[in-house]
């Protein structure tokens, strides 16, 4: 297994448990007064994770070097969308 694959698995192991728990209905103890923030926060973290998945997936599948800038831009757009949703959720709730 390549180093890229191992790092992506570690990245996924760190990033995916929180949104999975939030989407399953778990609410952190400090958020008991604002349970409406769960779903948008989970989606925001999943968008940020997806940026890593897009970038790692393209490299693991052997995308041609000419396609990597487009993949990087797609990852940046996903990260920007995730951060915007994250900030909006934190600000609103």
N, C-alpha and C positions, 0 to 999 in steps of 0.2 A: 504494500500500500504506500502510496506516495505521501510525502510530507504535506502537500496541499490537502489531500483527503483527510489525513489525521487532524490537521488544524481545523478543517471545516467541521469534522465530527465534534471536536472539543468546543468550537464556537456554537454549534447547535445544542450541545449539552448544557451550555451556560444560558443561551438565549431563549430556548423553547419552553422550559418548565413554567415560567411565570405566565406567559400568555395562555398556555394550556390550562393552568389552574384557574386563571381569571375567567376564561370562557366556560369552564366547567361549573362556575358558580361560587368559587372561593373568593372571599373578601378579606383583605388584610385587616388585622385588628384596628389599626389606626384609621381605616376608611369606613368604619361601620356607619358613620353619619352621612356618607356620600357613596352609596353603592352604585349609582349611575355612572361612575367613572371607570368601572371595570372593563366594559366592552371596548370603548375607544382606546383605553390604554393598551389592552391586549392587541388590538389591530395596529396601533402605532409600533409596538415592539415587533410584531410580525412583519411589518413593512421594513423595519430596519434589518431584521434577520434576512428578509428576502433579498436585500441588496447584497449581502454576503453570499447567499445561495446563487444568485445570478452570476456574480463574479467568479466564485469558485467553480460552479458548474461549467461555465464556458471554458475555463482553463483545464478542468479535469477531463472534459470531453474533447479536448484538443482543437479548440477553435483557432482558425487562422489568425496570425498576428494582425492582419488588417481589420478584423472584426472586434478586437479587444477594446479599442477606443469607444466603439458604440456600446459595448457591454459595460464599460466603466461609466459612461454617461447614464445608461439605464440604472445602474446601481446608485449613482448619485441622485437621480430623480426619486428613486424609492426611498433613499435615506432622507432626502429633503421632505418628502411627503410624510414619512414617519415622524420626523422631528416636528413638523408643523402641527400634526395631529396631537402629538405628545404635549407640546406647549399649549395648544388650544384646550386640551383636556385639563391640564394642570391649572391653567388660568381660570377656566370656567368653573371647575369644581373646587 
